[in-house]
Amino acid sequence: MMSTPGLLSAFRRTALVLALVAGGMPAFAQESTSQSTDQSADRSATQIASNQPVGDVVLIPNRVIYPGQTIELAALKQVTLIAGKHKPDGVVTRAEELDGKVAKRTLLPGRYIPSTAIREAWLVEQGASVQVFFIAGGLTISATAVTLQPGAAGDLVKVRNIDSGKILSGTVMADGTIQVSAS
């Protein structure tokens, strides 16, 4: 059966008029989202339309974060996964786990953030002058040293004693000093 161009055009005009009069899909989506603002502003339109339960919530970058950059909450957005979809293992999902951390590799917008792709911010930088302490009972020995590698709190780093030139290994403390032990 062949259709004539005039008949097809008239059918399209009628369908368009009916869609405009009835309000079409945008009005339905708008109505659904306005009803859901009280419940959850972060729910996706797909979940609202299908009345599915909300899935897992994850944080993803909203811009490119390059290696060495500090991750700020402004660079992240919270998204809700479609119900039935689960986040992969080893993915960071909470803001507390990301705020102030540093990217070890490039983090792309819209992608999960693996826990292996972030690290703590360095407390001591490579080449910085630091105080080194040796504490044994009541004895405390302090010296000035230069770090040979960067480190965060709790990291084991190598330092060179400025006076003797000897290389020591010590733990970075929360205040940025290095504590060495007898070896």
C-alpha positions as CSV (number, residue, x, y, z in Angstrom):
1,M,0.0,0.0,0.0
2,M,1.4,3.4,-1.0
3,S,0.9,6.5,1.0
4,T,0.7,9.9,-0.6
5,P,2.8,12.8,0.7
6,G,-0.3,14.9,1.4
7,L,-1.9,12.2,3.6
8,L,1.3,11.6,5.6
9,S,1.8,15.3,6.1
10,A,-1.7,15.7,7.4
11,F,-1.2,12.8,9.8
12,R,2.0,14.3,11.2
13,R,0.2,17.7,11.7
14,T,-2.6,16.0,13.5
15,A,-0.2,14.1,15.8
16,L,1.7,17.3,16.5
17,V,-1.4,19.2,17.4
18,L,-2.6,16.4,19.7
19,A,0.8,16.3,21.4
20,L,0.8,20.0,22.0
21,V,-2.8,20.1,23.3
22,A,-2.2,17.1,25.6
23,G,1.1,18.4,26.9
24,G,3.3,15.6,25.7
25,M,6.2,13.9,27.6
26,P,7.9,17.1,28.8
27,A,4.9,18.0,31.0
28,F,4.8,14.4,32.4
29,A,8.5,14.5,33.2
30,Q,8.1,18.0,34.7
31,E,5.1,16.9,36.8
32,S,7.0,13.8,38.0
33,T,10.1,15.7,39.0
34,S,8.1,18.4,40.7
35,Q,6.4,15.8,42.8
36,S,9.7,14.2,43.7
37,T,11.5,17.3,44.8
38,D,10.2,16.7,48.3
39,Q,11.4,13.1,48.2
40,S,14.8,13.3,46.5
41,A,16.1,16.0,44.1
42,D,18.9,13.6,43.0
43,R,16.8,10.8,41.6
44,S,17.1,10.4,37.9
45,A,14.1,10.9,35.5
46,T,14.3,7.2,34.4
47,Q,13.7,6.1,38.0
48,I,10.9,8.5,38.6
49,A,9.1,7.5,35.4
50,S,9.4,3.8,36.1
51,N,8.7,4.1,39.8
52,Q,11.7,1.9,40.6
53,P,13.5,2.1,44.0
54,V,16.6,4.3,44.2
55,G,19.9,2.5,43.6
56,D,23.3,3.1,45.1
57,V,24.7,6.7,45.3
58,V,28.2,7.3,44.0
59,L,30.4,10.4,43.5
60,I,31.9,11.1,40.1
61,P,34.1,13.9,38.8
62,N,32.2,16.7,37.0
63,R,35.5,17.9,35.4
64,V,38.9,16.4,34.6
65,I,41.1,16.0,37.7
66,Y,44.7,15.6,36.8
67,P,47.4,13.6,38.7
68,G,48.7,15.6,41.6
69,Q,45.6,17.8,41.9
70,T,43.8,18.0,45.2
71,I,40.3,16.7,45.0
72,E,37.7,19.3,46.1
73,L,34.0,18.6,46.7
74,A,33.2,21.3,44.1
75,A,34.8,19.0,41.4
76,L,32.4,16.1,42.3
77,K,28.8,15.4,41.7
78,Q,26.6,12.8,43.3
79,V,24.7,10.5,41.1
80,T,22.2,7.7,41.7
81,L,22.7,4.4,39.9
82,I,19.7,2.9,38.1
83,A,18.0,0.4,40.4
84,G,19.4,-3.1,40.0
85,K,22.9,-1.7,39.0
86,H,25.5,-1.9,41.7
87,K,28.8,0.0,42.0
88,P,31.9,-2.0,41.3
89,D,34.1,-3.0,44.2
90,G,37.0,-0.7,45.2
91,V,35.1,2.5,44.2
92,V,35.0,5.5,46.5
93,T,31.5,6.7,47.2
94,R,31.6,9.0,50.2
95,A,32.7,12.7,50.2
96,E,34.8,12.1,53.4
97,E,36.9,9.6,51.5
98,L,37.7,12.1,48.7
99,D,37.8,15.6,50.2
100,G,41.4,16.8,50.4
101,K,42.9,13.7,48.8
102,V,45.2,13.9,45.8
103,A,44.6,12.2,42.4
104,K,47.3,9.6,41.6
105,R,46.1,9.4,38.0
106,T,43.7,11.3,35.7
107,L,40.1,11.1,36.8
108,L,37.6,11.6,34.0
109,P,34.1,13.1,34.3
110,G,31.3,10.6,34.5
111,R,33.6,7.8,35.6
112,Y,33.9,6.0,38.9
113,I,36.8,6.9,41.2
114,P,38.7,3.8,42.2
115,S,40.2,3.9,45.7
116,T,43.6,3.0,44.1
117,A,43.5,6.3,42.1
118,I,43.7,8.6,45.2
119,R,46.2,9.2,48.0
120,E,46.6,11.3,51.0
121,A,48.1,14.7,50.6
122,W,51.9,14.8,51.3
123,L,52.8,16.3,54.7
124,V,56.5,16.4,53.7
125,E,57.7,17.1,50.2
126,Q,60.9,15.7,48.6
127,G,63.8,17.9,49.4
128,A,62.2,19.7,52.3
129,S,64.1,20.3,55.5
130,V,62.4,18.5,58.5
131,Q,63.1,17.8,62.1
132,V,64.0,14.1,62.9
133,F,63.4,12.7,66.3
134,F,64.8,9.5,67.9
135,I,63.0,8.7,71.2
136,A,64.0,5.8,73.5
137,G,62.6,6.0,77.0
138,G,63.7,9.3,78.5
139,L,66.2,10.0,75.7
140,T,65.3,12.2,72.9
141,I,67.7,13.1,70.1
142,S,66.7,15.6,67.4
143,A,68.4,16.5,64.2
144,T,67.7,18.4,60.9
145,A,67.4,16.3,57.8
146,V,66.4,16.6,54.2
147,T,63.6,14.3,52.9
148,L,64.6,12.0,50.0
149,Q,61.0,11.2,49.1
150,P,57.6,12.7,49.8
151,G,55.2,11.2,52.4
152,A,51.9,11.4,54.2
153,A,51.2,10.8,57.8
154,G,52.2,7.2,58.7
155,D,54.4,6.7,55.6
156,L,57.9,5.4,55.9
157,V,60.3,7.8,54.2
158,K,64.0,8.1,53.8
159,V,65.8,11.2,55.0
160,R,69.5,12.4,54.9
161,N,70.9,13.9,58.1
162,I,72.4,17.3,57.2
163,D,75.2,17.1,59.7
164,S,76.4,13.5,59.1
165,G,75.1,12.8,55.6
166,K,73.8,9.5,56.9
167,I,70.5,8.2,55.3
168,L,67.8,7.2,57.8
169,S,64.3,5.7,57.5
170,G,61.6,7.1,59.6
171,T,57.8,7.5,59.9
172,V,56.1,10.8,59.0
173,M,54.2,12.1,62.0
174,A,51.0,14.1,61.9
175,D,52.9,17.3,62.7
176,G,55.3,16.8,59.7
177,T,58.3,15.6,61.7
178,I,60.0,12.3,61.2
179,Q,60.4,9.7,63.9
180,V,63.2,7.2,63.5
181,S,63.9,4.1,65.5
182,A,67.0,2.2,66.3
183,S,68.1,-0.2,63.6
